[in-house]
Amino acid sequence: MAIDNSIREQGDSSQRTSSDRRDDDIEEYADIIPARSKTAKGAHPIVVDDSSQPSLAKLPSGVLNYQDDPVARHQSNVEVPYEIYNRFSKHRKHITVAVISWCGLLSPISSTAVLSALPEVAAEYKTSGDIISLSNALYLVFMAISPCFWGPLSQVYGRKWATSLFLGCSIGTALSPNVPAFFVFRILTAFAGTSFLVTGPAVIGDLYHPTERATAMGWFLSGTLIGPTIGPVLGGIIVTYTSWRAIFWLQTALAGVGVGGAILFMPETLQELKKAGLEGLAFSKKVRVLWGMTNPVRVVRLFKFPNLILVAIASGSLVWNMYGMLTPIRYVLNPRFSLTSPAQSGLFYLAPGCGYLAGTLVGGRYADYTVRRWIAERHGRRISEDRLRSCLPFLGAVLPGCMLIYGWTVQQRVGGIAVPVVFMFLGGVSQLFCFPSLNTYCLDVIQGRSAEVIAGNFMVRYLFGAAGSAVVLPAIKVIGVGWFSTISAGFLVVGALSVWAVALWGRSWRHRIDEKARPSIP
């Protein structure tokens, strides 16, 4: 293919550049941090000087890591040692992925479970469905904002401690006596729940070698993507037979299972807890350094890398598409097919959900296969951008086609129930060919700050998700579901072009930024 050939030429012509790791954000505090570090229990110590290099992964990488560590100043141009990925047994890794996948299910379920109950919630609070729908848009806004905090915090204090906050916020939502309380606890639930979405991919990056990550990422993403589709199904069944508050009591029970699993079965996977660098400091200095390490602006600063911006736009187009399709189902498909109950319309959400589950079995594996194939093409050299090839046909052609057929057949009343069901299913499968590739690229490209890179990506994607959730109903009333689906399809094509640009030029962009940064490194 022409695209593949042009990208191959670009990658092969690029010269490998070595670059020192450096402290990107709190360099001014280097002189007050003790020259020692403490590793997490069971982890191998990280060697930070050139005189004693650990054994390396067999596959050299084009990944440049000068940005990696905000505390220790690594002088190294090599990958993370291969043995780091052998700290835990295969069985332990599988259990850990199962736990984080369950936790990753929780916040997305909460983001859509209330959609099937909007009229009932509005009636109890004596307000309109549009007002309650606004709470869902705010939920997504705070899902976008909170990764800026969770990413840096997880780098300092570890991956597992945040799992319990979601539980208390779910109880508060179930007990909310009025609209303001409902809004507040929904916002707090969103803020707490996003910790799972940020730390989950980071845990996978801690556990798996780059040639294995996308498969594990596919299983994790199956939870985060199935959640928004089974949420309305559960919500529709619950609100048909009992109070809408039972939705949030069920959410509380699911969160309790997740917290128990994290406490009992999930190890601390971070190779080096960066809070170790705070030990022995005076209180005022500790506060300054801690703020430097956890400052949410650290996440925003990562967008100086154009490859991260473009990949985030592509992720945003997928989430816009997802919430733009899921949010209006009860308002669009109920009148189209003369459905009368929330439970009936809720069943439509199973179509993309089954697609996500089916895509889990193949999407991540296909991304890992693509990486291995291009390693062979490049005679043993791995370039992070190569994995992005796996999602291009699905993001640029299959998904937009599914959206166009879905939207216009519903608007023009062409075909029966099978048409939207089939194309929502195919759209779900296609998304699982895209998300593992995009998420795993975020882990690969700046591995030492993987949680922060993922946080920035989630920030952008859920801002687009919030926008899609907020505008879809008013837009459909004005222009119809067909034209709105056309806009969504166009956005997906823009996302595909962004990924294509990163695959073509991303490596040279990273090298150019590294070269500009080198003079400032002592």
LUMMAR-26631 format. One record per residue (C-alpha): x, y, z. Coordinates in steps of 0.25 Angstrom, whole numbers. Example, Ala and Ser with C-alpha at 12.3 -4.5 7.8 and 13.67 -1.06 7.14 Angstrom:
2
node xx 49&yy -18&zz 31
node xx 55&yy -4&zz 29
This chain:
522
node xx 0&yy 0&zz 0
node xx 5&yy 14&zz -3
node xx 3&yy 19&zz 12
node xx 10&yy 7&zz 17
node xx 22&yy 9&zz 7
node xx 23&yy 24&zz 10
node xx 23&yy 21&zz 25
node xx 33&yy 10&zz 24
node xx 42&yy 20&zz 16
node xx 41&yy 30&zz 26
node xx 44&yy 21&zz 38
node xx 56&yy 14&zz 31
node xx 62&yy 28&zz 27
node xx 62&yy 33&zz 41
node xx 75&yy 32&zz 49
node xx 74&yy 27&zz 63
node xx 77&yy 38&zz 73
node xx 82&yy 36&zz 87
node xx 77&yy 45&zz 97
node xx 79&yy 47&zz 112
node xx 67&yy 45&zz 121
node xx 65&yy 58&zz 129
node xx 55&yy 64&zz 139
node xx 45&yy 71&zz 130
node xx 37&yy 78&zz 140
node xx 44&yy 80&zz 154
node xx 58&yy 81&zz 150
node xx 60&yy 92&zz 160
node xx 58&yy 83&zz 171
node xx 69&yy 73&zz 167
node xx 79&yy 78&zz 177
node xx 70&yy 76&zz 189
node xx 66&yy 61&zz 186
node xx 74&yy 51&zz 193
node xx 83&yy 42&zz 184
node xx 76&yy 30&zz 188
node xx 63&yy 23&zz 184
node xx 54&yy 12&zz 189
node xx 47&yy 2&zz 180
node xx 34&yy -4&zz 182
node xx 33&yy -17&zz 190
node xx 37&yy -29&zz 181
node xx 43&yy -20&zz 170
node xx 57&yy -20&zz 164
node xx 65&yy -7&zz 167
node xx 66&yy 3&zz 156
node xx 80&yy 6&zz 152
node xx 81&yy 21&zz 149
node xx 96&yy 23&zz 145
node xx 103&yy 19&zz 133
node xx 114&yy 11&zz 140
node xx 105&yy 0&zz 143
node xx 95&yy -3&zz 132
node xx 85&yy -14&zz 134
node xx 83&yy -25&zz 123
node xx 75&yy -19&zz 112
node xx 63&yy -24&zz 104
node xx 67&yy -32&zz 92
node xx 59&yy -22&zz 83
node xx 65&yy -8&zz 82
node xx 55&yy 3&zz 81
node xx 53&yy 17&zz 75
node xx 47&yy 21&zz 88
node xx 54&yy 33&zz 94
node xx 52&yy 34&zz 109
node xx 59&yy 47&zz 113
node xx 45&yy 52&zz 119
node xx 43&yy 40&zz 128
node xx 46&yy 42&zz 142
node xx 42&yy 54&zz 150
node xx 51&yy 51&zz 162
node xx 63&yy 43&zz 158
node xx 72&yy 48&zz 147
node xx 74&yy 36&zz 138
node xx 86&yy 36&zz 129
node xx 82&yy 26&zz 119
node xx 78&yy 24&zz 105
node xx 73&yy 10&zz 107
node xx 59&yy 3&zz 109
node xx 54&yy -2&zz 122
node xx 61&yy -15&zz 126
node xx 54&yy -27&zz 120
node xx 55&yy -34&zz 134
node xx 46&yy -23&zz 140
node xx 34&yy -30&zz 132
node xx 37&yy -43&zz 139
node xx 35&yy -39&zz 153
node xx 21&yy -45&zz 153
node xx 17&yy -59&zz 148
node xx 8&yy -60&zz 136
node xx -4&yy -65&zz 145
node xx -2&yy -52&zz 155
node xx -2&yy -43&zz 143
node xx -15&yy -49&zz 138
node xx -21&yy -47&zz 151
node xx -17&yy -33&zz 152
node xx -22&yy -30&zz 138
node xx -35&yy -36&zz 142
node xx -36&yy -27&zz 154
node xx -33&yy -14&zz 147
node xx -42&yy -18&zz 136
node xx -53&yy -19&zz 146
node xx -50&yy -6&zz 152
node xx -49&yy 0&zz 138
node xx -63&yy -4&zz 136
node xx -69&yy 4&zz 148
node xx -68&yy 18&zz 143
node xx -73&yy 16&zz 129
node xx -85&yy 8&zz 134
node xx -88&yy 20&zz 143
node xx -87&yy 30&zz 131
node xx -98&yy 23&zz 124
node xx -107&yy 15&zz 133
node xx -115&yy 27&zz 137
node xx -119&yy 30&zz 122
node xx -130&yy 20&zz 122
node xx -136&yy 26&zz 135
node xx -135&yy 41&zz 131
node xx -150&yy 43&zz 131
node xx -152&yy 36&zz 144
node xx -140&yy 43&zz 151
node xx -146&yy 57&zz 146
node xx -160&yy 53&zz 151
node xx -155&yy 50&zz 165
node xx -147&yy 63&zz 166
node xx -158&yy 71&zz 159
node xx -149&yy 76&zz 148
node xx -147&yy 73&zz 133
node xx -140&yy 62&zz 126
node xx -130&yy 72&zz 119
node xx -126&yy 77&zz 133
node xx -123&yy 62&zz 137
node xx -116&yy 60&zz 124
node xx -107&yy 72&zz 127
node xx -102&yy 64&zz 140
node xx -97&yy 53&zz 130
node xx -90&yy 63&zz 122
node xx -83&yy 69&zz 134
node xx -80&yy 55&zz 138
node xx -72&yy 54&zz 126
node xx -66&yy 67&zz 127
node xx -60&yy 63&zz 141
node xx -56&yy 50&zz 135
node xx -47&yy 59&zz 126
node xx -42&yy 68&zz 137
node xx -38&yy 58&zz 147
node xx -28&yy 50&zz 140
node xx -19&yy 62&zz 141
node xx -18&yy 59&zz 156
node xx -19&yy 44&zz 156
node xx -7&yy 42&zz 146
node xx 3&yy 50&zz 154
node xx -2&yy 45&zz 168
node xx -1&yy 30&zz 163
node xx 13&yy 32&zz 159
node xx 17&yy 37&zz 173
node xx 8&yy 29&zz 182
node xx 5&yy 16&zz 174
node xx -6&yy 10&zz 165
node xx -16&yy 4&zz 175
node xx -19&yy 13&zz 187
node xx -30&yy 21&zz 179
node xx -39&yy 10&zz 177
node xx -48&yy 12&zz 189
node xx -52&yy 26&zz 187
node xx -62&yy 22&zz 176
node xx -70&yy 14&zz 186
node xx -73&yy 25&zz 196
node xx -78&yy 34&zz 184
node xx -87&yy 24&zz 179
node xx -94&yy 23&zz 192
node xx -96&yy 38&zz 192
node xx -102&yy 38&zz 179
node xx -112&yy 27&zz 183
node xx -116&yy 35&zz 195
node xx -117&yy 49&zz 188
node xx -129&yy 57&zz 193
node xx -130&yy 67&zz 183
node xx -124&yy 72&zz 169
node xx -112&yy 80&zz 175
node xx -107&yy 68&zz 183
node xx -110&yy 58&zz 171
node xx -101&yy 67&zz 163
node xx -90&yy 68&zz 173
node xx -89&yy 53&zz 176
node xx -89&yy 50&zz 161
node xx -77&yy 60&zz 159
node xx -70&yy 54&zz 171
node xx -73&yy 40&zz 165
node xx -67&yy 44&zz 152
node xx -55&yy 50&zz 158
node xx -52&yy 37&zz 167
node xx -55&yy 27&zz 156
node xx -46&yy 32&zz 146
node xx -34&yy 28&zz 154
node xx -37&yy 14&zz 149
node xx -36&yy 18&zz 135
node xx -23&yy 25&zz 137
node xx -16&yy 15&zz 146
node xx -21&yy 2&zz 138
node xx -13&yy 5&zz 125
node xx -1&yy 9&zz 134
node xx -2&yy -4&zz 141
node xx -1&yy -11&zz 128
node xx 11&yy -3&zz 124
node xx 17&yy -7&zz 137
node xx 15&yy -22&zz 135
node xx 16&yy -25&zz 120
node xx 27&yy -23&zz 109
node xx 23&yy -14&zz 98
node xx 21&yy -26&zz 88
node xx 11&yy -32&zz 98
node xx 4&yy -20&zz 103
node xx -7&yy -18&zz 93
node xx -13&yy -31&zz 96
node xx -15&yy -28&zz 111
node xx -19&yy -14&zz 107
node xx -30&yy -20&zz 99
node xx -36&yy -28&zz 111
node xx -35&yy -15&zz 120
node xx -42&yy -7&zz 109
node xx -53&yy -17&zz 108
node xx -57&yy -13&zz 122
node xx -56&yy 2&zz 119
node xx -64&yy 1&zz 106
node xx -74&yy -10&zz 110
node xx -78&yy -1&zz 122
node xx -85&yy 10&zz 114
node xx -93&yy -1&zz 107
node xx -98&yy -10&zz 118
node xx -100&yy 2&zz 127
node xx -113&yy 6&zz 120
node xx -118&yy -8&zz 119
node xx -117&yy -10&zz 134
node xx -123&yy 4&zz 136
node xx -134&yy 1&zz 127
node xx -137&yy -12&zz 134
node xx -136&yy -6&zz 148
node xx -145&yy 6&zz 145
node xx -155&yy -3&zz 139
node xx -157&yy -11&zz 151
node xx -152&yy -2&zz 163
node xx -147&yy 11&zz 167
node xx -136&yy 18&zz 159
node xx -128&yy 19&zz 172
node xx -125&yy 4&zz 171
node xx -116&yy 7&zz 159
node xx -107&yy 14&zz 168
node xx -108&yy 3&zz 179
node xx -104&yy -7&zz 169
node xx -92&yy 2&zz 165
node xx -88&yy 2&zz 180
node xx -88&yy -13&zz 180
node xx -80&yy -14&zz 168
node xx -70&yy -4&zz 173
node xx -69&yy -12&zz 186
node xx -65&yy -24&zz 178
node xx -54&yy -16&zz 171
node xx -49&yy -10&zz 184
node xx -48&yy -24&zz 190
node xx -41&yy -29&zz 178
node xx -31&yy -18&zz 178
node xx -27&yy -20&zz 192
node xx -26&yy -35&zz 192
node xx -21&yy -38&zz 178
node xx -14&yy -26&zz 172
node xx 1&yy -23&zz 175
node xx 7&yy -10&zz 174
node xx 13&yy -11&zz 160
node xx 20&yy 3&zz 159
node xx 35&yy 0&zz 158
node xx 39&yy 11&zz 167
node xx 30&yy 19&zz 176
node xx 34&yy 34&zz 174
node xx 30&yy 37&zz 188
node xx 43&yy 31&zz 193
node xx 50&yy 43&zz 188
node xx 43&yy 51&zz 198
node xx 48&yy 44&zz 210
node xx 57&yy 52&zz 219
node xx 53&yy 66&zz 213
node xx 49&yy 77&zz 222
node xx 34&yy 80&zz 222
node xx 35&yy 93&zz 213
node xx 44&yy 86&zz 203
node xx 35&yy 73&zz 203
node xx 23&yy 82&zz 199
node xx 30&yy 89&zz 188
node xx 35&yy 76&zz 182
node xx 22&yy 68&zz 184
node xx 15&yy 80&zz 177
node xx 25&yy 79&zz 166
node xx 23&yy 64&zz 164
node xx 7&yy 64&zz 165
node xx 4&yy 78&zz 159
node xx -7&yy 75&zz 148
node xx 0&yy 84&zz 139
node xx 10&yy 73&zz 137
node xx 0&yy 66&zz 129
node xx -4&yy 78&zz 120
node xx 11&yy 81&zz 117
node xx 12&yy 67&zz 110
node xx 4&yy 73&zz 99
node xx 16&yy 80&zz 94
node xx 18&yy 67&zz 87
node xx 10&yy 68&zz 74
node xx 9&yy 53&zz 73
node xx 2&yy 52&zz 87
node xx -8&yy 63&zz 82
node xx -11&yy 56&zz 69
node xx -13&yy 43&zz 76
node xx -22&yy 49&zz 86
node xx -31&yy 56&zz 75
node xx -32&yy 42&zz 69
node xx -36&yy 36&zz 83
node xx -46&yy 48&zz 84
node xx -53&yy 45&zz 71
node xx -55&yy 31&zz 76
node xx -62&yy 35&zz 89
node xx -70&yy 46&zz 82
node xx -75&yy 35&zz 73
node xx -78&yy 26&zz 84
node xx -86&yy 35&zz 93
node xx -92&yy 42&zz 81
node xx -98&yy 28&zz 77
node xx -102&yy 23&zz 91
node xx -108&yy 36&zz 97
node xx -120&yy 38&zz 88
node xx -124&yy 23&zz 86
node xx -136&yy 24&zz 95
node xx -141&yy 37&zz 88
node xx -137&yy 32&zz 74
node xx -140&yy 17&zz 73
node xx -152&yy 17&zz 82
node xx -161&yy 25&zz 72
node xx -154&yy 19&zz 60
node xx -158&yy 4&zz 64
node xx -170&yy 8&zz 73
node xx -164&yy 3&zz 86
node xx -171&yy 6&zz 99
node xx -162&yy 3&zz 111
node xx -148&yy 6&zz 116
node xx -144&yy -9&zz 116
node xx -147&yy -10&zz 101
node xx -139&yy 2&zz 97
node xx -128&yy -3&zz 107
node xx -126&yy -16&zz 99
node xx -121&yy -7&zz 87
node xx -108&yy -4&zz 95
node xx -105&yy -19&zz 95
node xx -101&yy -18&zz 80
node xx -89&yy -9&zz 82
node xx -86&yy -16&zz 95
node xx -85&yy -30&zz 88
node xx -76&yy -23&zz 78
node xx -67&yy -18&zz 88
node xx -66&yy -32&zz 94
node xx -64&yy -39&zz 81
node xx -53&yy -28&zz 77
node xx -46&yy -31&zz 90
node xx -42&yy -45&zz 85
node xx -35&yy -40&zz 73
node xx -33&yy -25&zz 73
node xx -21&yy -24&zz 83
node xx -15&yy -37&zz 77
node xx -15&yy -31&zz 63
node xx -8&yy -18&zz 69
node xx 3&yy -27&zz 75
node xx 4&yy -35&zz 62
node xx 6&yy -22&zz 55
node xx 17&yy -18&zz 64
node xx 24&yy -32&zz 62
node xx 23&yy -31&zz 47
node xx 29&yy -18&zz 46
node xx 40&yy -22&zz 56
node xx 44&yy -33&zz 46
node xx 42&yy -23&zz 34
node xx 52&yy -14&zz 41
node xx 62&yy -25&zz 44
node xx 60&yy -25&zz 59
node xx 57&yy -10&zz 62
node xx 44&yy -6&zz 69
node xx 38&yy 8&zz 66
node xx 26&yy 12&zz 74
node xx 19&yy 18&zz 63
node xx 18&yy 5&zz 55
node xx 7&yy 0&zz 64
node xx -2&yy 11&zz 60
node xx -4&yy 5&zz 46
node xx -13&yy -6&zz 52
node xx -24&yy 4&zz 54
node xx -24&yy 12&zz 41
node xx -33&yy 5&zz 33
node xx -44&yy 3&zz 44
node xx -43&yy 18&zz 48
node xx -43&yy 23&zz 34
node xx -52&yy 14&zz 27
node xx -60&yy 4&zz 35
node xx -65&yy 12&zz 46
node xx -69&yy 24&zz 38
node xx -77&yy 15&zz 28
node xx -84&yy 9&zz 40
node xx -88&yy 22&zz 45
node xx -93&yy 27&zz 32
node xx -101&yy 14&zz 30
node xx -107&yy 15&zz 44
node xx -111&yy 29&zz 44
node xx -117&yy 30&zz 30
node xx -125&yy 17&zz 30
node xx -131&yy 21&zz 44
node xx -134&yy 35&zz 38
node xx -140&yy 30&zz 25
node xx -147&yy 18&zz 32
node xx -140&yy 8&zz 23
node xx -139&yy -6&zz 27
node xx -143&yy -13&zz 40
node xx -137&yy -14&zz 54
node xx -126&yy -22&zz 49
node xx -119&yy -11&zz 41
node xx -116&yy -2&zz 53
node xx -113&yy -14&zz 62
node xx -103&yy -20&zz 51
node xx -96&yy -7&zz 49
node xx -95&yy -3&zz 64
node xx -89&yy -17&zz 66
node xx -78&yy -15&zz 55
node xx -75&yy -1&zz 60
node xx -72&yy -7&zz 74
node xx -63&yy -17&zz 68
node xx -56&yy -7&zz 60
node xx -54&yy 2&zz 72
node xx -46&yy -10&zz 79
node xx -37&yy -10&zz 67
node xx -34&yy 5&zz 70
node xx -33&yy 7&zz 85
node xx -23&yy -3&zz 88
node xx -13&yy 2&zz 78
node xx -15&yy 17&zz 82
node xx -14&yy 14&zz 97
node xx -2&yy 5&zz 96
node xx 5&yy 16&zz 87
node xx 3&yy 25&zz 99
node xx 10&yy 15&zz 108
node xx 21&yy 13&zz 99
node xx 25&yy 27&zz 95
node xx 29&yy 32&zz 109
node xx 29&yy 20&zz 117
node xx 34&yy 26&zz 130
node xx 22&yy 36&zz 130
node xx 12&yy 26&zz 125
node xx 1&yy 29&zz 135
node xx 2&yy 44&zz 131
node xx 2&yy 42&zz 116
node xx -10&yy 33&zz 118
node xx -17&yy 44&zz 127
node xx -15&yy 54&zz 116
node xx -21&yy 45&zz 106
node xx -33&yy 42&zz 115
node xx -34&yy 57&zz 117
node xx -36&yy 60&zz 103
node xx -45&yy 48&zz 99
node xx -55&yy 51&zz 110
node xx -56&yy 66&zz 107
node xx -60&yy 61&zz 93
node xx -69&yy 51&zz 100
node xx -75&yy 62&zz 108
node xx -77&yy 71&zz 96
node xx -84&yy 59&zz 88
node xx -93&yy 56&zz 100
node xx -97&yy 70&zz 102
node xx -100&yy 74&zz 87
node xx -105&yy 61&zz 81
node xx -120&yy 62&zz 86
node xx -121&yy 77&zz 82
node xx -114&yy 75&zz 69
node xx -123&yy 63&zz 65
node xx -135&yy 71&zz 67
node xx -130&yy 82&zz 58
node xx -122&yy 74&zz 47
node xx -127&yy 60&zz 49
node xx -119&yy 47&zz 53
node xx -114&yy 45&zz 38
node xx -107&yy 58&zz 38
node xx -101&yy 57&zz 52
node xx -96&yy 43&zz 48
node xx -89&yy 49&zz 36
node xx -82&yy 60&zz 45
node xx -78&yy 48&zz 54
node xx -72&yy 40&zz 42
node xx -65&yy 53&zz 37
node xx -59&yy 54&zz 51
node xx -54&yy 40&zz 50
node xx -47&yy 42&zz 37
node xx -40&yy 54&zz 43
node xx -35&yy 45&zz 54
node xx -30&yy 35&zz 44
node xx -22&yy 46&zz 37
node xx -16&yy 50&zz 50
node xx -12&yy 36&zz 53
node xx -6&yy 34&zz 39
node xx 2&yy 47&zz 41
node xx 8&yy 42&zz 54
node xx 11&yy 28&zz 48
node xx 18&yy 36&zz 36
node xx 25&yy 47&zz 44
node xx 24&yy 44&zz 59
node xx 38&yy 38&zz 61
node xx 44&yy 50&zz 54
node xx 36&yy 60&zz 63
node xx 41&yy 53&zz 75
node xx 55&yy 54&zz 70
node xx 54&yy 68&zz 67
node xx 49&yy 72&zz 81
node xx 59&yy 63&zz 87
node xx 70&yy 71&zz 80
node xx 65&yy 84&zz 84
node xx 65&yy 80&zz 98
node xx 79&yy 74&zz 99
node xx 86&yy 88&zz 101
node xx 78&yy 90&zz 114
node xx 83&yy 77&zz 120
node xx 95&yy 79&zz 129
